[in-house]
Amino acid sequence: MTYLLTRNRLLWMEENLAKQQLLSYVVMAGELVWHILNYLKLIPKRKRHLSRDYSVAFLQGKDYFL
């Protein structure tokens, strides 16, 4: 479900945010960095509110770019 939400979010941004696309990608890049750090267990446990599996699914949504 997370994978599909991530992929579809990127598709929606492409179709509907033409004028704000750069800002949207900056926000997504920040989320990407957080999920990579969470996957690598570099986020302190007290700030890790999402599971590692959630981060894996988020990162798999990258196939939007392929």
mmCIF file of the N, C-alpha and C atoms, coordinates in Angstrom:
data_MODEL
# 
_entry.id   MODEL 
# 
loop_
_atom_site.group_PDB 
_atom_site.id 
_atom_site.type_symbol 
_atom_site.label_atom_id 
_atom_site.label_alt_id 
_atom_site.label_comp_id 
_atom_site.label_asym_id 
_atom_site.label_entity_id 
_atom_site.label_seq_id 
_atom_site.pdbx_PDB_ins_code 
_atom_site.Cartn_x 
_atom_site.Cartn_y 
_atom_site.Cartn_z 
_atom_site.occupancy 
_atom_site.B_iso_or_equiv 
_atom_site.pdbx_formal_charge 
_atom_site.auth_seq_id 
_atom_site.auth_comp_id 
_atom_site.auth_asym_id 
_atom_site.auth_atom_id 
_atom_site.pdbx_PDB_model_num 
ATOM 1   N N  . MET A 1 1  ? 0.821  -1.183 0.000   1.00 0.00 ? 1  MET A N  1 
ATOM 2   C CA . MET A 1 1  ? 0.000  0.000  0.000   1.00 0.00 ? 1  MET A CA 1 
ATOM 3   C C  . MET A 1 1  ? 0.878  1.264  0.000   1.00 0.00 ? 1  MET A C  1 
ATOM 4   N N  . THR A 1 2  ? 1.921  1.273  0.823   1.00 0.00 ? 2  THR A N  1 
ATOM 5   C CA . THR A 1 2  ? 2.813  2.435  0.899   1.00 0.00 ? 2  THR A CA 1 
ATOM 6   C C  . THR A 1 2  ? 3.515  2.665  -0.427  1.00 0.00 ? 2  THR A C  1 
ATOM 7   N N  . TYR A 1 3  ? 3.946  1.584  -1.048  1.00 0.00 ? 3  TYR A N  1 
ATOM 8   C CA . TYR A 1 3  ? 4.594  1.684  -2.359  1.00 0.00 ? 3  TYR A CA 1 
ATOM 9   C C  . TYR A 1 3  ? 3.667  2.370  -3.357  1.00 0.00 ? 3  TYR A C  1 
ATOM 10  N N  . LEU A 1 4  ? 2.423  1.908  -3.438  1.00 0.00 ? 4  LEU A N  1 
ATOM 11  C CA . LEU A 1 4  ? 1.472  2.483  -4.388  1.00 0.00 ? 4  LEU A CA 1 
ATOM 12  C C  . LEU A 1 4  ? 1.156  3.939  -4.061  1.00 0.00 ? 4  LEU A C  1 
ATOM 13  N N  . LEU A 1 5  ? 1.018  4.258  -2.779  1.00 0.00 ? 5  LEU A N  1 
ATOM 14  C CA . LEU A 1 5  ? 0.755  5.639  -2.385  1.00 0.00 ? 5  LEU A CA 1 
ATOM 15  C C  . LEU A 1 5  ? 1.896  6.563  -2.798  1.00 0.00 ? 5  LEU A C  1 
ATOM 16  N N  . THR A 1 6  ? 3.121  6.095  -2.615  1.00 0.00 ? 6  THR A N  1 
ATOM 17  C CA . THR A 1 6  ? 4.291  6.905  -2.977  1.00 0.00 ? 6  THR A CA 1 
ATOM 18  C C  . THR A 1 6  ? 4.344  7.125  -4.483  1.00 0.00 ? 6  THR A C  1 
ATOM 19  N N  . ARG A 1 7  ? 4.196  6.048  -5.239  1.00 0.00 ? 7  ARG A N  1 
ATOM 20  C CA . ARG A 1 7  ? 4.239  6.151  -6.700  1.00 0.00 ? 7  ARG A CA 1 
ATOM 21  C C  . ARG A 1 7  ? 3.121  7.044  -7.218  1.00 0.00 ? 7  ARG A C  1 
ATOM 22  N N  . ASN A 1 8  ? 1.912  6.839  -6.715  1.00 0.00 ? 8  ASN A N  1 
ATOM 23  C CA . ASN A 1 8  ? 0.776  7.629  -7.182  1.00 0.00 ? 8  ASN A CA 1 
ATOM 24  C C  . ASN A 1 8  ? 0.888  9.094  -6.766  1.00 0.00 ? 8  ASN A C  1 
ATOM 25  N N  . ARG A 1 9  ? 1.487  9.337  -5.620  1.00 0.00 ? 9  ARG A N  1 
ATOM 26  C CA . ARG A 1 9  ? 1.714  10.721 -5.177  1.00 0.00 ? 9  ARG A CA 1 
ATOM 27  C C  . ARG A 1 9  ? 2.632  11.442 -6.155  1.00 0.00 ? 9  ARG A C  1 
ATOM 28  N N  . LEU A 1 10 ? 3.679  10.772 -6.592  1.00 0.00 ? 10 LEU A N  1 
ATOM 29  C CA . LEU A 1 10 ? 4.599  11.367 -7.559  1.00 0.00 ? 10 LEU A CA 1 
ATOM 30  C C  . LEU A 1 10 ? 3.904  11.613 -8.896  1.00 0.00 ? 10 LEU A C  1 
ATOM 31  N N  . LEU A 1 11 ? 3.085  10.664 -9.339  1.00 0.00 ? 11 LEU A N  1 
ATOM 32  C CA . LEU A 1 11 ? 2.339  10.854 -10.583 1.00 0.00 ? 11 LEU A CA 1 
ATOM 33  C C  . LEU A 1 11 ? 1.377  12.031 -10.476 1.00 0.00 ? 11 LEU A C  1 
ATOM 34  N N  . TRP A 1 12 ? 0.684  12.134 -9.349  1.00 0.00 ? 12 TRP A N  1 
ATOM 35  C CA . TRP A 1 12 ? -0.258 13.238 -9.140  1.00 0.00 ? 12 TRP A CA 1 
ATOM 36  C C  . TRP A 1 12 ? 0.472  14.576 -9.149  1.00 0.00 ? 12 TRP A C  1 
ATOM 37  N N  . MET A 1 13 ? 1.621  14.627 -8.477  1.00 0.00 ? 13 MET A N  1 
ATOM 38  C CA . MET A 1 13 ? 2.393  15.864 -8.439  1.00 0.00 ? 13 MET A CA 1 
ATOM 39  C C  . MET A 1 13 ? 2.789  16.289 -9.851  1.00 0.00 ? 13 MET A C  1 
ATOM 40  N N  . GLU A 1 14 ? 3.189  15.329 -10.667 1.00 0.00 ? 14 GLU A N  1 
ATOM 41  C CA . GLU A 1 14 ? 3.605  15.636 -12.037 1.00 0.00 ? 14 GLU A CA 1 
ATOM 42  C C  . GLU A 1 14 ? 2.446  16.226 -12.849 1.00 0.00 ? 14 GLU A C  1 
ATOM 43  N N  . GLU A 1 15 ? 1.268  15.690 -12.664 1.00 0.00 ? 15 GLU A N  1 
ATOM 44  C CA . GLU A 1 15 ? 0.114  16.125 -13.451 1.00 0.00 ? 15 GLU A CA 1 
ATOM 45  C C  . GLU A 1 15 ? -0.531 17.412 -12.932 1.00 0.00 ? 15 GLU A C  1 
ATOM 46  N N  . ASN A 1 16 ? -0.461 17.668 -11.636 1.00 0.00 ? 16 ASN A N  1 
ATOM 47  C CA . ASN A 1 16 ? -1.244 18.752 -11.049 1.00 0.00 ? 16 ASN A CA 1 
ATOM 48  C C  . ASN A 1 16 ? -0.449 19.919 -10.460 1.00 0.00 ? 16 ASN A C  1 
ATOM 49  N N  . LEU A 1 17 ? 0.824  19.766 -10.328 1.00 0.00 ? 17 LEU A N  1 
ATOM 50  C CA . LEU A 1 17 ? 1.612  20.824 -9.697  1.00 0.00 ? 17 LEU A CA 1 
ATOM 51  C C  . LEU A 1 17 ? 2.699  21.353 -10.621 1.00 0.00 ? 17 LEU A C  1 
ATOM 52  N N  . ALA A 1 18 ? 2.337  21.647 -11.832 1.00 0.00 ? 18 ALA A N  1 
ATOM 53  C CA . ALA A 1 18 ? 3.328  22.096 -12.812 1.00 0.00 ? 18 ALA A CA 1 
ATOM 54  C C  . ALA A 1 18 ? 4.106  23.322 -12.328 1.00 0.00 ? 18 ALA A C  1 
ATOM 55  N N  . LYS A 1 19 ? 3.403  24.289 -11.736 1.00 0.00 ? 19 LYS A N  1 
ATOM 56  C CA . LYS A 1 19 ? 4.067  25.519 -11.281 1.00 0.00 ? 19 LYS A CA 1 
ATOM 57  C C  . LYS A 1 19 ? 4.843  25.312 -9.986  1.00 0.00 ? 19 LYS A C  1 
ATOM 58  N N  . GLN A 1 20 ? 4.452  24.345 -9.188  1.00 0.00 ? 20 GLN A N  1 
ATOM 59  C CA . GLN A 1 20 ? 5.082  24.108 -7.893  1.00 0.00 ? 20 GLN A CA 1 
ATOM 60  C C  . GLN A 1 20 ? 5.880  22.805 -7.882  1.00 0.00 ? 20 GLN A C  1 
ATOM 61  N N  . GLN A 1 21 ? 6.189  22.287 -9.042  1.00 0.00 ? 21 GLN A N  1 
ATOM 62  C CA . GLN A 1 21 ? 6.828  20.983 -9.133  1.00 0.00 ? 21 GLN A CA 1 
ATOM 63  C C  . GLN A 1 21 ? 8.192  20.959 -8.443  1.00 0.00 ? 21 GLN A C  1 
ATOM 64  N N  . LEU A 1 22 ? 8.983  21.984 -8.590  1.00 0.00 ? 22 LEU A N  1 
ATOM 65  C CA . LEU A 1 22 ? 10.300 22.013 -7.968  1.00 0.00 ? 22 LEU A CA 1 
ATOM 66  C C  . LEU A 1 22 ? 10.180 21.938 -6.449  1.00 0.00 ? 22 LEU A C  1 
ATOM 67  N N  . LEU A 1 23 ? 9.291  22.730 -5.879  1.00 0.00 ? 23 LEU A N  1 
ATOM 68  C CA . LEU A 1 23 ? 9.091  22.704 -4.438  1.00 0.00 ? 23 LEU A CA 1 
ATOM 69  C C  . LEU A 1 23 ? 8.617  21.321 -3.981  1.00 0.00 ? 23 LEU A C  1 
ATOM 70  N N  . SER A 1 24 ? 7.744  20.701 -4.747  1.00 0.00 ? 24 SER A N  1 
ATOM 71  C CA . SER A 1 24 ? 7.243  19.376 -4.406  1.00 0.00 ? 24 SER A CA 1 
ATOM 72  C C  . SER A 1 24 ? 8.377  18.358 -4.381  1.00 0.00 ? 24 SER A C  1 
ATOM 73  N N  . TYR A 1 25 ? 9.264  18.443 -5.359  1.00 0.00 ? 25 TYR A N  1 
ATOM 74  C CA . TYR A 1 25 ? 10.383 17.512 -5.397  1.00 0.00 ? 25 TYR A CA 1 
ATOM 75  C C  . TYR A 1 25 ? 11.372 17.762 -4.264  1.00 0.00 ? 25 TYR A C  1 
ATOM 76  N N  . VAL A 1 26 ? 11.513 18.986 -3.829  1.00 0.00 ? 26 VAL A N  1 
ATOM 77  C CA . VAL A 1 26 ? 12.376 19.283 -2.677  1.00 0.00 ? 26 VAL A CA 1 
ATOM 78  C C  . VAL A 1 26 ? 11.808 18.616 -1.423  1.00 0.00 ? 26 VAL A C  1 
ATOM 79  N N  . VAL A 1 27 ? 10.493 18.722 -1.248  1.00 0.00 ? 27 VAL A N  1 
ATOM 80  C CA . VAL A 1 27 ? 9.842  18.077 -0.099  1.00 0.00 ? 27 VAL A CA 1 
ATOM 81  C C  . VAL A 1 27 ? 10.019 16.570 -0.179  1.00 0.00 ? 27 VAL A C  1 
ATOM 82  N N  . MET A 1 28 ? 9.817  15.994 -1.355  1.00 0.00 ? 28 MET A N  1 
ATOM 83  C CA . MET A 1 28 ? 9.972  14.546 -1.518  1.00 0.00 ? 28 MET A CA 1 
ATOM 84  C C  . MET A 1 28 ? 11.425 14.120 -1.278  1.00 0.00 ? 28 MET A C  1 
ATOM 85  N N  . ALA A 1 29 ? 12.376 14.954 -1.668  1.00 0.00 ? 29 ALA A N  1 
ATOM 86  C CA . ALA A 1 29 ? 13.785 14.632 -1.432  1.00 0.00 ? 29 ALA A CA 1 
ATOM 87  C C  . ALA A 1 29 ? 14.076 14.569 0.061   1.00 0.00 ? 29 ALA A C  1 
ATOM 88  N N  . GLY A 1 30 ? 13.479 15.484 0.823   1.00 0.00 ? 30 GLY A N  1 
ATOM 89  C CA . GLY A 1 30 ? 13.637 15.452 2.275   1.00 0.00 ? 30 GLY A CA 1 
ATOM 90  C C  . GLY A 1 30 ? 13.070 14.179 2.865   1.00 0.00 ? 30 GLY A C  1 
ATOM 91  N N  . GLU A 1 31 ? 11.906 13.768 2.376   1.00 0.00 ? 31 GLU A N  1 
ATOM 92  C CA . GLU A 1 31 ? 11.314 12.519 2.847   1.00 0.00 ? 31 GLU A CA 1 
ATOM 93  C C  . GLU A 1 31 ? 12.181 11.333 2.450   1.00 0.00 ? 31 GLU A C  1 
ATOM 94  N N  . LEU A 1 32 ? 12.741 11.380 1.249   1.00 0.00 ? 32 LEU A N  1 
ATOM 95  C CA . LEU A 1 32 ? 13.602 10.303 0.780   1.00 0.00 ? 32 LEU A CA 1 
ATOM 96  C C  . LEU A 1 32 ? 14.807 10.135 1.700   1.00 0.00 ? 32 LEU A C  1 
ATOM 97  N N  . VAL A 1 33 ? 15.439 11.237 2.053   1.00 0.00 ? 33 VAL A N  1 
ATOM 98  C CA . VAL A 1 33 ? 16.600 11.184 2.952   1.00 0.00 ? 33 VAL A CA 1 
ATOM 99  C C  . VAL A 1 33 ? 16.198 10.581 4.299   1.00 0.00 ? 33 VAL A C  1 
ATOM 100 N N  . TRP A 1 34 ? 15.045 11.018 4.835   1.00 0.00 ? 34 TRP A N  1 
ATOM 101 C CA . TRP A 1 34 ? 14.594 10.494 6.130   1.00 0.00 ? 34 TRP A CA 1 
ATOM 102 C C  . TRP A 1 34 ? 14.384 8.984  6.048   1.00 0.00 ? 34 TRP A C  1 
ATOM 103 N N  . HIS A 1 35 ? 13.745 8.510  4.971   1.00 0.00 ? 35 HIS A N  1 
ATOM 104 C CA . HIS A 1 35 ? 13.475 7.081  4.840   1.00 0.00 ? 35 HIS A CA 1 
ATOM 105 C C  . HIS A 1 35 ? 14.752 6.276  4.644   1.00 0.00 ? 35 HIS A C  1 
ATOM 106 N N  . ILE A 1 36 ? 15.723 6.827  3.945   1.00 0.00 ? 36 ILE A N  1 
ATOM 107 C CA . ILE A 1 36 ? 17.013 6.142  3.804   1.00 0.00 ? 36 ILE A CA 1 
ATOM 108 C C  . ILE A 1 36 ? 17.680 6.017  5.167   1.00 0.00 ? 36 ILE A C  1 
ATOM 109 N N  . LEU A 1 37 ? 17.687 7.100  5.927   1.00 0.00 ? 37 LEU A N  1 
ATOM 110 C CA . LEU A 1 37 ? 18.288 7.059  7.267   1.00 0.00 ? 37 LEU A CA 1 
ATOM 111 C C  . LEU A 1 37 ? 17.526 6.102  8.182   1.00 0.00 ? 37 LEU A C  1 
ATOM 112 N N  . ASN A 1 38 ? 16.203 6.088  8.071   1.00 0.00 ? 38 ASN A N  1 
ATOM 113 C CA . ASN A 1 38 ? 15.403 5.166  8.874   1.00 0.00 ? 38 ASN A CA 1 
ATOM 114 C C  . ASN A 1 38 ? 15.714 3.718  8.493   1.00 0.00 ? 38 ASN A C  1 
ATOM 115 N N  . TYR A 1 39 ? 15.827 3.443  7.199   1.00 0.00 ? 39 TYR A N  1 
ATOM 116 C CA . TYR A 1 39 ? 16.152 2.105  6.714   1.00 0.00 ? 39 TYR A CA 1 
ATOM 117 C C  . TYR A 1 39 ? 17.512 1.650  7.251   1.00 0.00 ? 39 TYR A C  1 
ATOM 118 N N  . LEU A 1 40 ? 18.463 2.568  7.294   1.00 0.00 ? 40 LEU A N  1 
ATOM 119 C CA . LEU A 1 40 ? 19.806 2.243  7.789   1.00 0.00 ? 40 LEU A CA 1 
ATOM 120 C C  . LEU A 1 40 ? 19.897 2.273  9.313   1.00 0.00 ? 40 LEU A C  1 
ATOM 121 N N  . LYS A 1 41 ? 18.762 2.526  9.971   1.00 0.00 ? 41 LYS A N  1 
ATOM 122 C CA . LYS A 1 41 ? 18.664 2.598  11.435  1.00 0.00 ? 41 LYS A CA 1 
ATOM 123 C C  . LYS A 1 41 ? 19.539 3.709  12.015  1.00 0.00 ? 41 LYS A C  1 
ATOM 124 N N  . LEU A 1 42 ? 19.606 4.834  11.304  1.00 0.00 ? 42 LEU A N  1 
ATOM 125 C CA . LEU A 1 42 ? 20.375 5.980  11.774  1.00 0.00 ? 42 LEU A CA 1 
ATOM 126 C C  . LEU A 1 42 ? 19.488 7.035  12.435  1.00 0.00 ? 42 LEU A C  1 
ATOM 127 N N  . ILE A 1 43 ? 18.177 6.803  12.436  1.00 0.00 ? 43 ILE A N  1 
ATOM 128 C CA . ILE A 1 43 ? 17.235 7.679  13.125  1.00 0.00 ? 43 ILE A CA 1 
ATOM 129 C C  . ILE A 1 43 ? 17.109 7.160  14.551  1.00 0.00 ? 43 ILE A C  1 
ATOM 130 N N  . PRO A 1 44 ? 17.277 8.019  15.567  1.00 0.00 ? 44 PRO A N  1 
ATOM 131 C CA . PRO A 1 44 ? 17.137 7.554  16.955  1.00 0.00 ? 44 PRO A CA 1 
ATOM 132 C C  . PRO A 1 44 ? 15.762 6.921  17.182  1.00 0.00 ? 44 PRO A C  1 
ATOM 133 N N  . LYS A 1 45 ? 15.720 5.885  18.014  1.00 0.00 ? 45 LYS A N  1 
ATOM 134 C CA . LYS A 1 45 ? 14.474 5.149  18.254  1.00 0.00 ? 45 LYS A CA 1 
ATOM 135 C C  . LYS A 1 45 ? 13.344 6.071  18.697  1.00 0.00 ? 45 LYS A C  1 
ATOM 136 N N  . ARG A 1 46 ? 13.625 7.070  19.485  1.00 0.00 ? 46 ARG A N  1 
ATOM 137 C CA . ARG A 1 46 ? 12.563 7.948  19.985  1.00 0.00 ? 46 ARG A CA 1 
ATOM 138 C C  . ARG A 1 46 ? 11.941 8.795  18.868  1.00 0.00 ? 46 ARG A C  1 
ATOM 139 N N  . LYS A 1 47 ? 12.653 8.959  17.750  1.00 0.00 ? 47 LYS A N  1 
ATOM 140 C CA . LYS A 1 47 ? 12.134 9.743  16.629  1.00 0.00 ? 47 LYS A CA 1 
ATOM 141 C C  . LYS A 1 47 ? 11.683 8.847  15.471  1.00 0.00 ? 47 LYS A C  1 
ATOM 142 N N  . ARG A 1 48 ? 11.835 7.548  15.644  1.00 0.00 ? 48 ARG A N  1 
ATOM 143 C CA . ARG A 1 48 ? 11.501 6.602  14.581  1.00 0.00 ? 48 ARG A CA 1 
ATOM 144 C C  . ARG A 1 48 ? 10.038 6.204  14.709  1.00 0.00 ? 48 ARG A C  1 
ATOM 145 N N  . HIS A 1 49 ? 9.151  7.017  14.165  1.00 0.00 ? 49 HIS A N  1 
ATOM 146 C CA . HIS A 1 49 ? 7.725  6.758  14.294  1.00 0.00 ? 49 HIS A CA 1 
ATOM 147 C C  . HIS A 1 49 ? 7.182  5.875  13.182  1.00 0.00 ? 49 HIS A C  1 
ATOM 148 N N  . LEU A 1 50 ? 8.001  5.536  12.211  1.00 0.00 ? 50 LEU A N  1 
ATOM 149 C CA . LEU A 1 50 ? 7.599  4.635  11.137  1.00 0.00 ? 50 LEU A CA 1 
ATOM 150 C C  . LEU A 1 50 ? 8.529  3.432  11.113  1.00 0.00 ? 50 LEU A C  1 
ATOM 151 N N  . SER A 1 51 ? 7.982  2.293  10.777  1.00 0.00 ? 51 SER A N  1 
ATOM 152 C CA . SER A 1 51 ? 8.784  1.072  10.772  1.00 0.00 ? 51 SER A CA 1 
ATOM 153 C C  . SER A 1 51 ? 9.758  1.057  9.597   1.00 0.00 ? 51 SER A C  1 
ATOM 154 N N  . ARG A 1 52 ? 10.730 0.188  9.710   1.00 0.00 ? 52 ARG A N  1 
ATOM 155 C CA . ARG A 1 52 ? 11.708 0.022  8.637   1.00 0.00 ? 52 ARG A CA 1 
ATOM 156 C C  . ARG A 1 52 ? 11.018 -0.508 7.379   1.00 0.00 ? 52 ARG A C  1 
ATOM 157 N N  . ASP A 1 53 ? 10.017 -1.366 7.547   1.00 0.00 ? 53 ASP A N  1 
ATOM 158 C CA . ASP A 1 53 ? 9.274  -1.904 6.402   1.00 0.00 ? 53 ASP A CA 1 
ATOM 159 C C  . ASP A 1 53 ? 8.554  -0.788 5.642   1.00 0.00 ? 53 ASP A C  1 
ATOM 160 N N  . TYR A 1 54 ? 8.023  0.186  6.376   1.00 0.00 ? 54 TYR A N  1 
ATOM 161 C CA . TYR A 1 54 ? 7.356  1.320  5.738   1.00 0.00 ? 54 TYR A CA 1 
ATOM 162 C C  . TYR A 1 54 ? 8.357  2.085  4.878   1.00 0.00 ? 54 TYR A C  1 
ATOM 163 N N  . SER A 1 55 ? 9.560  2.283  5.404   1.00 0.00 ? 55 SER A N  1 
ATOM 164 C CA . SER A 1 55 ? 10.593 2.997  4.652   1.00 0.00 ? 55 SER A CA 1 
ATOM 165 C C  . SER A 1 55 ? 11.004 2.215  3.409   1.00 0.00 ? 55 SER A C  1 
ATOM 166 N N  . VAL A 1 56 ? 11.073 0.900  3.519   1.00 0.00 ? 56 VAL A N  1 
ATOM 167 C CA . VAL A 1 56 ? 11.410 0.074  2.351   1.00 0.00 ? 56 VAL A CA 1 
ATOM 168 C C  . VAL A 1 56 ? 10.349 0.256  1.276   1.00 0.00 ? 56 VAL A C  1 
ATOM 169 N N  . ALA A 1 57 ? 9.077  0.218  1.654   1.00 0.00 ? 57 ALA A N  1 
ATOM 170 C CA . ALA A 1 57 ? 7.988  0.387  0.691   1.00 0.00 ? 57 ALA A CA 1 
ATOM 171 C C  . ALA A 1 57 ? 8.036  1.780  0.064   1.00 0.00 ? 57 ALA A C  1 
ATOM 172 N N  . PHE A 1 58 ? 8.331  2.793  0.878   1.00 0.00 ? 58 PHE A N  1 
ATOM 173 C CA . PHE A 1 58 ? 8.445  4.156  0.352   1.00 0.00 ? 58 PHE A CA 1 
ATOM 174 C C  . PHE A 1 58 ? 9.556  4.221  -0.687  1.00 0.00 ? 58 PHE A C  1 
ATOM 175 N N  . LEU A 1 59 ? 10.687 3.629  -0.377  1.00 0.00 ? 59 LEU A N  1 
ATOM 176 C CA . LEU A 1 59 ? 11.834 3.668  -1.284  1.00 0.00 ? 59 LEU A CA 1 
ATOM 177 C C  . LEU A 1 59 ? 11.569 2.889  -2.561  1.00 0.00 ? 59 LEU A C  1 
ATOM 178 N N  . GLN A 1 60 ? 10.746 1.872  -2.526  1.00 0.00 ? 60 GLN A N  1 
ATOM 179 C CA . GLN A 1 60 ? 10.416 1.119  -3.725  1.00 0.00 ? 60 GLN A CA 1 
ATOM 180 C C  . GLN A 1 60 ? 9.544  1.938  -4.679  1.00 0.00 ? 60 GLN A C  1 
ATOM 181 N N  . GLY A 1 61 ? 8.882  2.975  -4.180  1.00 0.00 ? 61 GLY A N  1 
ATOM 182 C CA . GLY A 1 61 ? 8.079  3.843  -5.026  1.00 0.00 ? 61 GLY A CA 1 
ATOM 183 C C  . GLY A 1 61 ? 8.915  4.606  -6.034  1.00 0.00 ? 61 GLY A C  1 
ATOM 184 N N  . LYS A 1 62 ? 10.222 4.490  -5.933  1.00 0.00 ? 62 LYS A N  1 
ATOM 185 C CA . LYS A 1 62 ? 11.146 5.187  -6.837  1.00 0.00 ? 62 LYS A CA 1 
ATOM 186 C C  . LYS A 1 62 ? 11.001 4.722  -8.279  1.00 0.00 ? 62 LYS A C  1 
ATOM 187 N N  . ASP A 1 63 ? 10.347 3.586  -8.501  1.00 0.00 ? 63 ASP A N  1 
ATOM 188 C CA . ASP A 1 63 ? 10.224 3.108  -9.881  1.00 0.00 ? 63 ASP A CA 1 
ATOM 189 C C  . ASP A 1 63 ? 9.405  4.062  -10.746 1.00 0.00 ? 63 ASP A C  1 
ATOM 190 N N  . TYR A 1 64 ? 8.790  5.033  -10.122 1.00 0.00 ? 64 TYR A N  1 
ATOM 191 C CA . TYR A 1 64 ? 8.131  6.121  -10.858 1.00 0.00 ? 64 TYR A CA 1 
ATOM 192 C C  . TYR A 1 64 ? 9.129  6.798  -11.800 1.00 0.00 ? 64 TYR A C  1 
ATOM 193 N N  . PHE A 1 65 ? 10.380 6.901  -11.355 1.00 0.00 ? 65 PHE A N  1 
ATOM 194 C CA . PHE A 1 65 ? 11.401 7.604  -12.121 1.00 0.00 ? 65 PHE A CA 1 
ATOM 195 C C  . PHE A 1 65 ? 11.995 6.749  -13.234 1.00 0.00 ? 65 PHE A C  1 
ATOM 196 N N  . LEU A 1 66 ? 11.707 5.462  -13.242 1.00 0.00 ? 66 LEU A N  1 
ATOM 197 C CA . LEU A 1 66 ? 12.309 4.566  -14.250 1.00 0.00 ? 66 LEU A CA 1 
ATOM 198 C C  . LEU A 1 66 ? 11.600 4.593  -15.562 1.00 0.00 ? 66 LEU A C  1 
# 
